Amino acid sequence: MNEITDSAAATDVLVADSLLKTYQQGSVGVSVLRGVGFSVAAGERVAIVGRSGSGKSTLLHLLAGLDEPDSGSVMVSGIDLTAASVADRAKVRNRHMGFVYQLHHLLPEFSAHENVAMPLRLGGTPVAEAMERAQSVLARVGLSERLTHRPSQLSGGERQRVAVARALVADPAVVLADEPTGNLDRENAEQVFELMCELSNERGVSFVIVTHDPDMLDGVHRVLHLVDGVIQ
């Protein structure tokens, strides 16, 4: 695994503290997360691994503010996401976080250029500036010739590169990635992950990556093993 510099490690962009989450199944409470806590430094790439049902997806939802813990807190860029209102959480996600999923979740009626510009437009960036920044990051992921193509006109690897560009266009502090290469063949998976690492290094963006792919672990700084709702 890679090493992170001392200067980057001095600043935590994401801090999860003592996260507890239990779901009710009928009259029975099922404990999914049992006191999970960790921090992510600026520019750090952290992988979260664990068996199906270990709580990885639940943890990502809590980190993104899409669900609320029973107790504990999540801080993103110094903002207490757990204590924020639903509207304020959405603002934090838009300004400070990016997302990459196993399925690209691109809007089919929009071009690659428009899809990447969307987070900026939702955040109030003027159209011309949003499109210029989107074009720049699409060029960086090697898709300058695909600006006007819709998702259906792109290959699987190209669609996922558009998704990576969309996650990074607003210069977030941290990107949450849920099995980002799980829907790709080996060659495309390697290319997408190498691109994620390169962009992380260039832009100083942190990544929290849930993955079952052992080949991705060589490109991260730390691996957190989630077992029965706790980090081991």
ABEGO torsion letter per residue (X at the ends): XBBBBAAAAABBABBBBGBBBBBBBEABBBBABBGBBBBBBBGBBBBBBEBBGAGAAAAAAAAAGABBBABEBBBBGGBBAAABBAAAAAAAAAAABBBBBABAGBBAABBAAAAAAAAAAAAGBBAAAAAAAAAAAAAAAGAAAAAABBAAABBAAAAAAAAAAAAAAAGBABBBBBGAAAABBAAAAAAAAAAAAAAAAAAGBBBBBBBABAAAAAABABBBBBBGGBBX
